[in-house]
Amino acid sequence: MGDTPIVGAGTYASNQSCAVSATGTGEFFIRLTVAREVCVLVQYKGLKLQQAADQVIHQELKALDGDGGLIAIAPDGQMAWSFNTPGMYRARQAEGGKLEIGIFAEPPSDMK
């Protein structure tokens, strides 16, 4: 996204859905308003945060030949990341939970 994320494309937050920070080929993120789209899918379609992130990154963004990824958190504590590149630096930890750190793509936890 560059050094200054565009609200709606690279960064977005709503108390009713989630907060998203994204990185990738900026033109595609701007066209799809990727960060906002994740929040909309959570708020208005009732998708779980991970489902919304995966739909936007692996279906909508990929359909435009865009690449990148995002991290997100919802008010209820759900955390998600999704990316369609070989890797993305990422980490997450809920209070009292396991620290998760990654660089390269790994199969989703429900597929291990």
DATABEL-V466560 format. One line per field, one symbol per residue. ss: DSSP state (2 for helix, 1 for strand, 0 for the rest). phi: phi as a letter, one per 40 degrees, with the letter a starting at -180 (. if undefined). psi: psi as a letter, one per 40 degrees, with the letter a starting at -180 (. if undefined). A space follows every 50 residues. Layout:
ss=???
phi=???
psi=???
This chain:
ss=00000010001110000011111102222222022222222222200022 22222222222220000111111000001111100011111100000001 111100002220
phi=.hcbccdgcbaaaaccbabbbbaicddcccdcfdcccccccccbbgccdc ccccccccbcccccgcbiaabaabdcgdbaaaabbdaacaaaacdgcccb babccbcddcbc
psi=eaegihhddeiiihdecihhhiiahddddddegdddddddddddeeiidd dddddddecddddefiiaiiiiiideehiiihifidihhiiihiheihhh hidihiiidee.
